[in-house]
Amino acid sequence: MRYAKCIIIPDDNGLHPVDRQIADHPDVRRELLHNVNLLADETIVTLYELSGDRDTLEVILDESPMVRKYHLSGVDNEIHAYIHLEAYERLVQLLSVIRKFEFIFDTPLEYTRRGGLRVTVIGDVGSFQKALPDIPDGIRLKLLKTGTYEPNTDRLFSQLTKRQQEILQTAVDLGYYDVPRQVTHKEIGKELGCTGGTVGGHLRKIEATILAQIVP
């Protein structure tokens, strides 16, 4: 069983009009996408984790003709949203590729700082290349990593603080751990809005936490 970790990067139209509306509003932030399923009638059900103003989100969902129904839960500014969406060709095509090649998303899916969707897709090694020509127009894939799927790696990641996860993921995405190294602490800090020294300190703590658990 293999995995491909990549970032789904849609053009300015987004993956779905409702997702685009949520992304564009300054008072609501997309955190995670816990699930997304294509139904037999090509409508789509999603489970979002969002943060921000609940009333604003309700206005967006109430006014959109692309929302069939929704349910919100959560406390304070943390919002979990089940949303049943009308069919939208681009997202239908993408999810149809997932179904056709019998891929599975390793959830949750994570939104990047630049509006992409970081996903890990699990499936047969021969299917990844075959699926690429079927990716719909307006969507670009940035491949980050492939390998043998090991669920335990996510458990290590979950032990980091949310800030440490953000810094580590950004460092990986920008090529800090590539050979040769693509970015410096200062460049990562510029992306995250902090100093290079802060990035370096966090990365040393992250590496200590992870290495202590994988070295016998």
N, C-alpha and C positions, 0 to 999 in steps of 0.2 A: 504494500500500500504506500503510495507516494503523495506528496503534497506540493503545491505551488503557492508561494506567498507572493501576492502582487497588490498593486494599487489600481483600482478602477478609476479612471480619470475621464469624466464626461465633459463635453463641450458646454458652452454657456446655457444650453437648454436643460441641462441636468438629466438625471435618470428618469424623473417623473415630475410633472408640473407641481404637485403638492410638495414633494421633497425640495424642489427649487424654491418655492415660496417660503418654506420653513428656513432654509439655508440663508435666504436673503434678508430675513427680518432680524434687526439688531437685538431684539428683546428675547429671542429664543435661540438656543444653541443645540445642535445635534451632537450627542455624545457617543452613543452606540446604537447599532441596529442588531437587535437580538434575534430577529427572525424575519424572513421574507419568503412568501410562498406564492406560486402561480397556481390559480384554481382552474378547473376544467373550462369555465366560461371566459378565461383569460383575464379575469379581474385578479387583484393582487391583495394579499393580506400581509401586514407588516406589524412588527412589535418594536417600537422605538424606545430608547432611553434619551430623554431630553432634559435640558435645564433652562431656567428662565421664567418668564411670566406666563402662568397658566391661562389667564384671561385672553392674552394675545393669541396664544395657540388656539384656543377655542374659536376665536373670531376667524382665524385663517381656515380652520377646518369647516366651520359652519358656512362660510361664504364660498367655498370651493365646490364647483359642480363635479369635480373629480373624486369627491369623497362620498362613498355610499353610507358609511356609518363609522363611528369611532367611540372608544371608551378610554377615559383617562384615570390614572390613579397615581399615588405618590404623595409625599409630604413636602412642605416648604417649596423650594424652587426645583426639586427633583420630580420629573414627570415621566411616567411610563404610559405610552400611548399605543393602544391597539387601533389600527386604522385599516379599513377595507377600502381599497382604491379602485377606481375604474381602470379599465385596460388602457395602457399607453404603449404604443408599438415598440419603442426602443427598449423599455424594461421587459416587455413580454418576450422580445427576441433574445435578450440576454438570459432570462430565466429559462427559456426554451433550450438554449445551449446547455445549461446546467443539467436539465432533465435529459436531453438527448444523449449526452455522454456519461450520464449516471454519476455526476460529480456530487459532492456534499460540501456545503459550507461548514467550516469549523467556526461556530459562532462564539461570542458576538463579533460582528463586523465593526471596524473602528473608523470613524471619520478623521481624516488628516487635517492639519491646520490650513491647508490650501484647498479644502473642499473635496478631496478624493475619498475613496472608500477602500480602506486596507482590508484585504480578505485573504483567508487561507482556504484553498480549494483542495479537497482530498479526492483521489481517484486513481484510475489505472494510468501507468506511466505513458503508454502509447497514445492515450486520448488527448493529452494536453496540446500537442502540436496539431492534431487533427481538428481540434476545436477552434483554433485561432482564426481561420478564414470565416467562421460563422459569427464572429463578434460583430454586432451591428455598427453601422456608420455613426460617427459622433461619439464613440467610446474608444479610449485608448487604454491599453494595459501596460503598466510598468512592472516588469518582473523583478522581484527582490531576491527570491531564494527558492530553490527546490531541494527536495531530499526525501528520506524515508520518514513517514509520519510517526512521531513519538508524542503522545498526549501529555507526558510528564513535563515537557518543556513549558507548557502553559502554566503548570502549577508553580514552577520556579518564577515565572514572570509575575504571577499574581501575588507573590510575596513582597514585591517592591511597592513602594508608595506610588500614588497616582502621578506625582511629579517625577519620580524616578522612572516610571514607565514611559512618560512623555519624553524625557531626555534621552533615554536609551533608544526608543523607537526612532526619534529624530536623528540620532547619531547613526543608526543603522541605515535609515533611508537616505541620508546624505553621503554615505560612503566612508564614515569614520573607521569602520572595521574592514574596509576593502584593502587589498594588497595590490599596489601601494595605496596608502591612505589618501582619501580625496579631500578631506576638510580638516580644519583645526578646531580646537576648543572655542576659539574666538568666533569662528564662522557659525558653529552650532549655536553659540550664545546669541548671535545676531538673529538667527531664525527664531529663537525662543524668547527673546527679549530679556536676556540676562548676560552676565559677564562670562568671559572664557574661564576665569577662575572658578566660578560657581559650577559651570559644566564639568570641569575637571574634578572638582571635589565630589560631585554626585556620581560621576562615572567610576571613580575609585571605590566608593561605597557600594555601588551596584556590582562591580566586578568581585569585590570581597564577598558579598552576600551569595552570589551565584556560584563562584568557584569553590567556596567552602562546602557546598553541597554536592558538587559533582566530582571532586578529587577524593579518592579513597583515603 
